[in-house]
Amino acid sequence: MTLRRALGLDIRPERYAYGHDERAGYTAARRVADRWVQTTCGYCSVGCGMFIGVKDGRAVGVEGDPDHPVNAGALCPKGLAEHETIHADTRARYPLLRRDRGFERVSWPDAIETMARRFRGIQDAHGPDAVGIISTGQLVTEEFYTLGKLAQLGLGTRNYDGNTTLCMSTAVSGYKLSFGSDGPPGAYEDLERADVILLIGANIADNHPILWQRLAANPSRTLVVADPRVTKTAMLADLHLPVKPRSDLALVNGIIHILIESDVIDGEYIAAHTTGFQLLRESVRQYAPHRVSEITGLPIDLIYRTASLYGNARAAFIGWTMGVNHSSKGTETVNAINNLALITGNIGRTGAAPFSITGQCNAMGTREAGFASSLPGYRKFDSAADRQELAGLWNVPVDRLPAARGLAYPDIIEAALDRRVRALWIIATNPIVSFPNLGVLKQALETVEFLVVQDGFHPTPTSELAHLVLPAAIWGEKEGTYTNSERRVSKVNAAVAPPAEARPDFRIFLDLAAALGCCDELFPGWTKPENAFDEWKQVSAGRLCDYSGMTYAAIESSRGIQWPYPAGAADPAATRRLYQDGRFQTEDGRARLIPTTWEMFPEPPNDEFPFVLNTGRTVEHWHTRTKTGRVAILDRLSPSSWLEMNPRDGRALRLKATDRVDVVSRRGSIRNLELRLTETIGPGQVFVPFHWAEANANQATQSAYDPISREPNYKQCAVRVEPSA
């Protein structure tokens, strides 16, 4: 059965415009497209193929691509209305420079010259690392590659990172430690081919609904969901494990303990392809079922049942998202997940993978090519051979390449707070809403001498603080590629022109390079994103993330190509998995089994703050609502934030459903939330979606980070709930 048939999409839909425009005079006839442009969705990492309908130079509709292997024509609510983000009234249209009386419009040459002069002046006075850059997961790979070279070799600052550190750096760190390299090993097809699927902290039915449809197309799977909340995914599972907050690491170690003691492991695979088994075996002895039951709150028989299901599976798949990553123990939890897959041989096979479901549309692209957490091509900063190879490819002295990573995103903010970083360049992200412990961030942004915000939208809570605003093109207005969670490189195309004077980020980067005097050296003859793609192909050749056999035409005609795809590779439509030969990216080719230790989360509840706060997404909105908040149909579906609480806690506090409440932590308050009393959340826990600036969850969250990945511990902090004034 094909995916298309399984999803009930046998009939090719007529091409028509979804969405609406409520402006006077904008009739139905004007919403009928006269041409359709093939592209890839710009929201999450699923990477759905779609078409943008254009009428008279305006995007008027979208349609899922029925021939795309990821989504077979299906789209989620956000994707169905994505074209409306292009013409939002909050689009940034002109460069703006802050003067005494507020923002004033300036020309592009003046804006770029001011930026170059201020950055160089600050670096001359305080050193090259006094400029910090915070990027995004929303650019095309060609822009990430260009920005990385510009940051590290042009500006010469090591303090460059992406907001992907807020969601994906834990998975990156865990993969690197276990396998020697980043890169999700499996493919979406594994959701359809596994006989046991374990999802940990992943509500894909709400947050990745197209992946849920892939999973639902598998009639023979047993689905186990470990999640503190009874999410939509948990409701649809064969087995829900309502673990206590942040006890997932203990659960996985407990499963490993049971499987080892019961000898339900793949001894041959362990011996041939891993190291560290004896140390792992000793480390999990402390996770006997009775102790894991105490930590997780799960009955012992449920823990045994889960271990038996996974251990006896023909092909077992483990997927996770932010429930694992948003933790100060996140990297260790990913290592434990990888340990479980390795000792059972559930990697490199059809249906079997430890699979990180990535966040943003091109978080993978920046991980591969962005020159932030690693050198391009998953090369290592501390490898002299890697630096020498890259310097040769770029024809620059090897000492120009940093031998160590600079500061990660949270540490750049801390450095701005204590004035080690004096200037910040923030690109296509909105940290005033997305960064934890808002008070610290606001103080840091107000401390820097020069703040540049480059975005497709203005005003945003972040751009309002800027000294210089650069208007950028967004999805639907520029060309390049995205890489999705299964390593599929898909084409992104421009359907319409950017508004007014907005420019593609690629052009802005080249303009700044010219002003800094490094364009000819770093980007010789470059005029279009394909120039960056061609160079990136050379840089990736021979690496795990090999793009060298790809072309724009082949990507487009194949509806995406999974890497690795070296020059001369066979069928571009074939499904590719990593580590099928049992060889990993470590020095000896063996995966590392890494002992891990569960600990209570950093801020447990007490009498003053008796609840554990959890944060997350809702299907209608995207991150900080910069885009979806301007789409009328999505805003009507989910117009404001809320608090979920168990009815028993509501009765104890004498609160009723729909009451207005505040959530108070040691750091601040989330105010005027609508109370929803529901059994989907356990007693002692509360949940708030994180999308709304006006009810900012990060007023309450804490400055606690994974020590390896530097990802924030968004998911657990101690709070109290009280009636709003």
C-alpha positions in Angstrom: 0.0 0.0 0.0 1.4 3.4 -0.9 1.6 6.2 1.6 -0.8 8.2 -0.5 -3.4 5.4 -0.5 -2.9 4.8 3.2 -3.7 8.4 4.0 -6.8 8.4 1.9 -5.4 10.7 -0.8 -5.9 8.7 -3.9 -7.7 11.5 -5.7 -5.5 14.3 -6.9 -7.1 17.4 -5.4 -8.1 20.3 -7.6 -5.8 23.2 -7.2 -7.5 25.9 -5.4 -6.7 28.6 -2.8 -7.0 27.9 0.9 -7.4 30.7 3.4 -9.0 34.0 2.9 -8.3 37.8 2.8 -10.8 40.0 4.6 -9.8 43.2 2.9 -12.6 45.0 1.1 -12.7 44.3 -2.6 -10.6 41.1 -2.4 -13.1 38.8 -4.1 -13.2 35.1 -4.5 -12.2 35.4 -8.2 -9.0 37.2 -7.2 -8.1 34.2 -5.0 -8.0 31.8 -7.9 -4.3 31.2 -8.7 -3.1 31.6 -12.3 0.2 29.7 -11.6 1.6 27.3 -9.0 5.1 27.3 -7.6 6.6 24.1 -6.2 8.3 24.5 -2.8 8.7 23.1 0.7 6.8 24.2 3.9 8.7 26.7 6.0 7.3 25.7 9.5 8.5 22.5 11.2 11.1 19.9 10.3 8.7 17.4 8.7 9.4 19.0 5.4 6.1 18.7 3.5 6.1 19.4 -0.2 3.6 21.9 -1.4 2.7 24.5 -4.1 2.1 28.2 -3.6 -0.7 29.6 -5.8 0.0 33.1 -7.3 -2.4 35.6 -8.8 -1.3 39.0 -10.1 2.0 38.8 -8.2 0.3 37.8 -4.9 0.4 34.5 -3.0 -3.3 33.5 -2.8 -3.3 29.9 -1.8 -1.4 26.7 -1.0 -1.8 23.0 -1.9 0.0 19.9 -0.6 2.2 18.2 -3.2 0.5 14.9 -3.9 3.7 13.4 -5.3 6.0 14.4 -2.4 7.2 11.3 -0.5 6.9 13.0 2.9 3.3 14.2 3.0 1.6 12.9 -0.2 -0.5 16.0 -0.5 -1.5 16.3 3.1 -0.8 19.5 5.1 -1.4 20.6 8.7 -3.5 23.7 9.7 -0.4 25.9 9.7 0.7 24.7 6.3 -2.8 25.2 4.8 -2.7 28.9 5.7 1.1 29.6 5.2 0.7 31.9 2.2 -1.1 34.4 4.5 2.1 35.0 6.4 3.7 36.5 3.2 1.3 39.5 3.1 0.9 40.1 6.8 0.6 43.8 7.8 3.5 43.4 10.2 6.1 42.6 7.5 9.3 44.5 7.7 9.7 46.7 4.6 12.5 49.2 5.1 15.8 49.4 6.9 15.2 51.4 10.1 17.9 53.1 12.3 17.1 54.2 15.9 17.7 57.9 16.5 16.7 60.2 19.4 13.1 60.3 18.3 12.7 56.6 17.5 13.2 54.6 14.3 14.0 56.4 11.1 14.0 54.9 7.6 17.4 54.7 6.0 18.8 53.4 2.7 20.3 50.0 2.4 23.8 51.4 1.8 23.5 53.5 4.9 22.2 50.6 6.9 25.0 48.2 5.9 27.7 50.8 6.2 26.5 51.6 9.8 26.4 48.0 10.7 29.9 47.3 9.4 31.3 50.4 11.0 29.7 49.8 14.4 30.7 46.1 14.5 34.4 46.9 13.5 34.6 49.8 16.0 33.4 47.5 18.8 35.8 44.8 17.8 38.7 47.2 17.5 38.0 48.4 21.0 37.1 45.1 22.7 38.3 42.2 20.5 36.7 40.2 17.7 34.5 38.1 20.0 32.8 41.3 21.3 30.3 40.8 18.5 27.8 38.0 19.0 25.5 36.5 16.4 22.3 34.5 17.1 20.8 32.9 14.1 17.7 30.7 13.5 16.4 27.5 12.0 14.4 29.3 9.3 17.0 30.2 6.7 17.8 28.1 3.7 21.0 26.0 3.9 22.8 28.2 1.4 22.2 31.2 3.7 23.4 29.2 6.8 26.6 28.3 4.9 27.2 31.8 3.8 26.5 33.3 7.3 28.8 30.8 8.9 31.8 31.8 6.7 30.9 35.5 7.2 30.7 35.2 11.0 33.8 33.1 11.6 36.1 34.2 8.8 34.8 37.7 7.8 33.8 39.2 11.1 36.1 36.8 12.9 33.9 36.2 15.9 33.6 32.8 17.4 30.5 33.8 19.4 28.0 32.7 16.8 25.1 30.2 17.5 21.6 29.5 16.4 18.2 29.4 18.2 18.3 25.7 17.4 20.3 25.5 20.6 17.0 26.2 22.3 15.4 23.0 20.8 17.8 20.6 19.1 21.4 20.9 20.5 20.6 18.1 23.0 19.9 15.7 20.2 23.1 16.9 18.4 25.2 16.4 21.5 23.7 13.0 22.2 24.3 11.7 18.7 27.9 13.0 18.7 28.8 11.3 21.9 27.1 8.0 21.1 27.8 7.7 17.3 30.7 10.2 16.7 28.5 12.5 14.6 25.2 14.3 14.4 22.5 13.1 12.1 19.3 11.2 12.8 19.9 7.6 11.7 16.5 6.6 10.5 13.7 7.6 8.1 10.0 8.4 8.2 9.4 5.1 6.5 10.4 3.5 9.8 7.2 4.7 11.4 5.4 2.6 8.9 7.7 -0.5 9.2 8.4 -0.8 12.9 6.4 -3.2 15.0 7.0 -1.3 18.2 7.2 2.4 18.4 8.2 4.2 21.6 7.6 7.9 21.8 9.2 9.8 24.7 8.1 13.4 25.3 6.7 13.7 21.8 3.1 14.7 21.1 3.3 14.2 17.3 -0.4 14.0 16.8 -0.7 17.7 17.7 2.8 19.0 16.8 3.8 16.9 13.8 0.4 15.7 12.5 1.8 14.5 9.1 4.2 12.2 10.9 1.2 11.0 13.0 -0.5 10.1 9.7 2.6 8.1 8.7 2.5 6.2 12.0 -1.2 5.7 11.7 -0.7 4.1 8.3 1.1 1.2 10.1 -1.7 -1.2 11.1 0.6 -3.7 12.9 2.5 -1.4 15.2 2.2 -1.3 19.0 2.6 2.3 20.1 3.9 3.2 23.6 3.9 6.8 24.7 5.9 8.1 27.7 4.6 11.5 28.6 3.5 13.2 31.9 0.4 14.6 30.1 -2.4 12.6 28.5 -1.7 14.2 25.1 -3.6 13.5 22.0 -0.8 11.1 21.0 -1.1 9.4 24.4 -4.8 9.0 23.9 -4.2 7.2 20.6 -1.5 5.0 22.0 -1.8 1.3 22.8 0.1 1.9 26.0 0.5 5.3 27.8 3.2 5.6 30.5 2.3 8.7 32.6 5.7 9.3 33.9 6.5 11.9 36.5 8.1 15.0 35.1 11.7 14.5 34.1 11.8 10.8 35.0 12.3 9.6 31.4 16.0 9.0 32.0 15.3 6.6 34.9 12.7 4.8 32.8 15.0 4.2 29.9 17.8 3.0 32.2 15.3 0.7 33.9 14.3 -0.8 30.6 18.0 -1.4 29.8 18.5 -3.0 33.2 15.6 -5.4 32.7 16.7 -6.4 29.2 20.3 -7.0 30.2 19.3 -9.0 33.3 16.8 -11.0 31.2 19.4 -11.5 28.4 17.0 -9.9 25.8 19.8 -8.1 24.0 21.8 -8.5 20.8 25.1 -9.8 22.1 26.6 -10.2 18.7 25.8 -6.6 17.7 27.2 -5.3 21.0 30.4 -7.3 20.6 31.0 -6.3 17.0 29.8 -2.7 17.0 30.0 -1.0 20.4 32.3 -0.3 23.3 31.5 0.3 27.0 29.0 -2.5 27.6 30.4 -3.6 31.0 30.4 -0.1 32.4 26.8 0.4 31.1 25.8 -2.9 32.7 27.2 -1.8 36.1 25.7 1.6 35.8 22.1 0.4 35.3 22.2 -2.0 38.3 20.9 0.9 40.4 17.8 1.1 38.2 16.1 -2.0 39.4 12.3 -2.0 38.7 11.2 -1.1 42.2 13.5 2.0 42.2 12.4 3.0 38.7 8.8 2.7 39.8 9.4 5.0 42.7 11.1 7.6 40.5 8.6 7.5 37.6 5.4 6.7 39.4 4.7 3.8 37.1 3.6 0.3 38.3 6.4 -2.3 38.2 4.4 -4.5 35.8 4.0 -1.6 33.3 7.8 -1.1 33.3 8.3 -4.8 32.6 5.7 -4.8 29.9 7.3 -1.9 28.1 10.7 -3.6 28.3 9.3 -6.8 27.0 7.6 -5.0 24.1 10.7 -3.2 23.0 13.2 -6.0 23.7 11.2 -8.6 21.8 10.3 -6.4 18.8 11.4 -7.3 15.3 12.1 -3.7 14.6 11.8 -1.1 17.4 11.7 2.7 16.8 12.2 5.4 19.5 11.2 8.9 18.7 11.5 12.0 20.8 11.1 15.8 20.7 11.2 18.6 23.3 10.1 16.5 26.2 13.5 14.9 26.2 15.6 17.8 24.8 14.3 20.6 27.0 16.1 19.3 30.1 19.3 19.9 32.0 19.7 16.1 31.7 18.7 16.0 28.1 22.0 14.9 26.5 22.3 12.0 29.0 18.7 11.0 28.2 19.5 10.9 24.4 22.6 8.8 25.3 20.4 6.4 27.2 18.0 6.2 24.3 20.9 5.4 22.0 22.2 2.8 24.5 18.8 1.1 24.4 18.8 1.0 20.6 22.4 -0.2 20.4 22.2 -3.1 22.9 19.1 -4.5 21.0 20.6 -3.9 17.5 17.8 -1.5 16.7 19.8 0.9 14.5 20.6 0.9 10.8 17.7 -1.4 10.0 14.3 -0.9 8.4 11.9 0.2 11.1 14.6 0.4 13.7 16.1 3.7 14.8 16.7 6.2 17.7 15.1 9.1 15.9 15.2 12.8 17.0 12.3 14.6 15.5 13.8 18.0 14.7 12.1 21.4 15.4 12.4 24.0 12.8 12.1 23.6 9.0 15.9 23.8 8.5 17.4 23.1 11.8 19.2 20.3 10.1 20.6 22.6 7.5 22.3 24.8 10.1 23.6 21.7 11.9 25.2 20.4 8.7 26.5 23.6 7.1 26.2 26.5 9.6 29.7 26.6 11.1 28.2 27.1 14.7 28.3 24.0 16.8 30.7 22.3 14.4 32.7 23.1 11.4 30.8 22.6 8.1 30.3 18.9 7.2 30.2 17.8 10.8 33.9 18.5 11.1 35.3 19.0 14.6 36.8 22.3 15.8 39.4 20.5 17.8 40.6 18.3 14.9 43.7 19.7 13.2 43.1 17.4 10.2 39.5 18.7 9.8 40.7 22.3 10.0 43.4 21.8 7.5 41.1 20.1 5.1 38.6 22.9 5.3 41.2 25.6 5.0 42.4 23.9 1.8 39.0 23.8 0.3 38.5 27.5 1.1 42.0 28.6 0.2 42.5 30.4 3.5 45.3 30.1 6.1 44.4 27.3 8.6 45.0 29.6 11.6 41.9 31.6 10.4 39.7 28.7 11.5 38.8 28.6 15.2 40.2 25.6 17.1 37.4 25.7 19.6 33.7 26.5 19.5 32.8 29.9 20.7 30.0 30.6 23.2 26.6 28.9 22.8 23.4 30.9 22.7 22.8 31.1 26.5 26.4 32.0 27.1 26.3 34.7 24.5 23.4 36.3 26.5 25.4 36.0 29.7 28.4 37.5 28.0 26.2 40.4 26.8 25.0 40.9 30.4 28.5 41.3 31.7 29.7 43.3 28.7 32.1 40.8 27.2 29.8 40.9 24.1 29.1 44.5 23.2 27.1 44.1 20.0 24.5 41.5 18.9 23.1 40.5 15.5 19.9 38.6 15.9 18.6 36.9 12.7 15.0 35.6 12.1 14.3 34.8 15.8 12.4 36.4 18.6 14.2 35.7 21.9 12.1 38.1 23.9 9.4 35.5 23.7 11.4 32.3 23.2 14.4 32.6 25.7 14.1 31.4 29.3 14.1 33.7 32.3 12.9 36.8 30.4 14.2 39.3 32.9 17.8 38.2 32.3 17.5 38.4 28.5 15.9 41.9 28.5 18.6 43.2 30.7 21.3 41.7 28.3 19.6 43.2 25.2 19.4 46.6 26.9 23.0 46.4 27.9 24.6 45.9 24.5 25.9 49.0 22.6 24.5 48.0 19.2 21.7 45.6 18.5 20.8 44.6 15.0 17.6 42.6 14.3 17.3 41.1 10.9 13.8 39.7 10.4 10.9 39.4 8.0 8.6 41.0 10.5 8.5 44.3 12.5 7.6 45.3 15.1 8.3 42.2 17.1 9.0 42.2 20.9 12.7 41.8 20.0 12.9 44.2 17.0 11.4 47.0 19.1 14.6 46.9 21.2 16.9 47.1 18.1 19.2 50.0 17.1 19.1 48.8 13.5 16.3 46.7 11.8 17.0 45.0 8.5 14.0 43.8 6.6 14.4 40.3 5.2 12.6 38.1 2.7 10.8 35.1 4.1 9.5 31.7 2.9 7.8 32.1 -0.5 10.1 34.9 -1.5 13.6 33.3 -1.8 15.4 30.2 -3.2 17.5 27.5 -1.6 17.1 24.2 0.2 15.8 22.8 3.5 16.9 19.5 5.2 14.2 17.8 7.2 14.3 15.4 10.1 15.0 12.3 7.9 17.9 14.1 6.2 15.8 14.8 3.1 17.1 17.9 1.2 14.1 19.6 -0.5 13.9 22.6 -2.8 12.5 26.0 -1.6 11.5 28.4 -4.4 10.4 32.1 -4.6 6.8 32.5 -5.7 6.5 36.3 -5.2 8.8 39.3 -4.6 9.6 40.5 -1.1 7.6 43.6 0.0 9.0 47.0 -0.6 12.8 47.0 0.1 13.0 43.7 2.0 15.9 41.5 0.7 16.8 37.8 1.0 19.1 37.1 3.8 21.6 35.7 1.3 21.9 39.1 -0.3 22.2 40.9 3.1 25.1 38.6 4.0 26.9 39.4 0.8 26.3 43.1 1.2 27.8 43.1 4.6 30.7 41.0 3.4 31.4 43.6 0.7 31.3 46.4 3.3 33.7 44.5 5.5 36.0 44.0 2.5 35.9 40.2 2.6 33.4 39.3 -0.2 35.8 38.6 -3.0 37.9 36.4 -0.7 35.1 34.4 0.9 32.4 34.5 -1.8 34.1 35.0 -5.1 31.7 35.7 -7.9 28.7 34.7 -5.9 25.4 36.2 -7.0 22.8 33.6 -6.2 22.2 30.9 -3.6 23.1 28.2 -6.0 26.7 29.4 -5.9 26.7 28.6 -2.2 25.1 25.3 -2.8 27.8 24.3 -5.3 30.5 25.1 -2.9 28.7 23.4 0.0 28.6 20.2 -2.2 32.4 20.3 -2.4 32.8 20.9 1.3 30.3 18.1 2.2 31.9 15.5 -0.2 33.1 12.4 1.5 31.5 13.4 4.8 28.5 11.7 6.5 26.2 14.5 5.2 27.5 14.2 1.6 25.5 16.4 -0.8 28.0 16.1 -3.7 25.7 14.1 -6.0 22.8 16.5 -5.7 21.7 19.3 -8.1 18.8 21.7 -7.8 17.1 20.0 -10.8 17.5 16.5 -9.3 16.2 17.6 -5.9 13.2 19.2 -7.5 12.3 16.3 -9.8 12.8 13.7 -7.0 10.8 15.8 -4.5 13.8 15.7 -2.2 16.9 13.6 -1.8 18.2 12.1 1.5 21.8 12.4 2.3 24.3 10.9 2.1 24.1 11.2 -1.6 27.6 11.2 -3.1 28.5 11.9 -6.7 27.5 8.9 -8.8 25.0 7.6 -6.2 22.1 5.5 -7.4 18.3 6.1 -7.2 17.8 9.5 -5.6 14.3 8.4 -4.4 15.8 5.5 -2.4 15.4 5.5 1.4 18.7 6.0 3.2 19.6 5.0 6.8 22.8 5.7 8.6 25.0 3.0 10.1 23.5 0.1 8.2 27.0 -1.5 8.1 27.5 -1.1 11.8 30.3 1.4 11.3 30.1 4.7 13.2 31.9 8.0 13.0 34.2 7.3 15.9 37.9 6.7 15.7 37.5 2.9 16.0 34.2 2.8 14.1 32.3 1.6 17.2 29.4 3.3 18.9 29.8 4.3 22.5 27.6 2.9 25.3 27.6 5.7 27.8 26.5 5.3 31.4 24.0 8.0 32.5 22.6 9.0 35.9 19.1 10.3 36.7 18.7 13.3 39.0 15.7 15.3 40.2 15.1 18.4 38.1 16.9 21.6 39.3 13.9 23.3 41.0 11.5 20.9 42.7 8.2 22.2 44.1 7.8 23.2 47.8 5.1 24.7 50.0 5.5 28.2 48.5 5.6 26.9 44.9 3.8 23.6 44.9 3.3 22.9 41.2 5.6 21.7 38.4 5.2 23.9 35.3 5.4 22.3 31.9 5.4 24.2 28.6 4.8 23.2 25.0 3.0 23.8 21.7 -0.4 23.9 20.3 -1.1 22.7 16.7 -2.5 26.1 15.5 0.6 28.2 16.3 4.3 28.3 15.6 6.9 29.4 18.1 6.4 33.0 19.1 3.4 33.7 16.7 5.4 36.1 14.6 3.9 34.4 11.6 0.8 32.5 12.8 -0.4 35.3 15.0 -1.1 37.3 11.8 -3.2 34.5 10.2 -6.8 35.2 11.0 -8.1 31.6 10.8 -5.3 30.3 13.1 -5.8 33.2 15.5 -9.5 32.5 15.8 -8.9 28.8 16.4 -6.5 29.6 19.3 -6.7 33.3 20.2 -5.1 33.3 23.7 -3.1 31.3 26.1 -4.4 29.1 28.9 -3.4 27.1 31.9 -4.2 23.4 32.3 -4.6 22.0 35.8 -6.0 18.8 37.3 -9.5 19.2 38.7 -8.4 18.0 42.1 -5.9 20.9 42.4 -8.6 23.3 41.1 -11.0 22.2 43.9 -8.2 22.6 46.5 -7.6 26.1 45.3 -11.3 26.9 45.0 -10.8 27.7 41.3 -13.4 27.0 38.5 -12.9 26.3 34.8 -12.5 29.6 32.8 -11.4 31.5 35.9 -8.5 34.0 35.1 -5.3 33.0 36.9 -1.7 33.9 37.3 1.3 31.5 37.3 4.0 32.8 39.7 7.6 31.5 40.0 10.6 32.8 41.8 11.5 34.9 38.7 8.2 36.4 37.5 4.5 35.8 36.6 2.5 34.6 33.6 -0.6 36.7 34.0 -4.3 36.5 33.2 -4.5 33.0 31.8 -7.8 31.1 31.2 -8.0 28.1 33.5 -8.8 24.7 32.0 -9.5 22.0 34.4 -8.7 18.6 32.8 -7.6 15.1 33.7 -5.1 15.2 30.9 -2.6 16.6 33.4 -1.7 14.9 36.7 -2.1 16.4 40.2 0.7 18.7 41.1 1.5 19.6 37.5 0.3 22.5 35.3 0.8 23.2 31.6 1.1 26.5 29.6 1.7 26.9 25.8 4.7 29.0 25.1 3.6 30.9 22.0 2.1 34.1 23.4 4.2 37.2 24.1 1.3 38.8 26.1 1.2 35.7 28.4 4.9 34.9 28.1 5.7 31.5 29.7 9.4 32.6 29.9 8.5 35.1 32.6 8.5 32.0 34.8 11.1 29.6 33.4 14.5 29.3 34.8 18.2 29.8 33.8 19.1 26.1 34.0 20.8 24.4 31.1 22.2 21.1 29.9 25.9 21.3 30.7 26.9 19.6 27.5 24.4 20.9 24.9 23.6 24.3 26.7 19.9 23.7 25.9 17.5 25.3 28.4 15.5 23.3 31.0 12.2 24.7 29.9 10.0 21.9 31.1 10.1 21.9 34.9 10.1 24.8 37.3 8.3 25.3 40.6 5.3 27.7 40.5 2.1 28.6 42.3 -1.3 29.4 40.8 -3.4 32.2 42.1 -6.5 34.2 40.9 -5.7 37.1 38.6 -6.1 40.6 40.1 
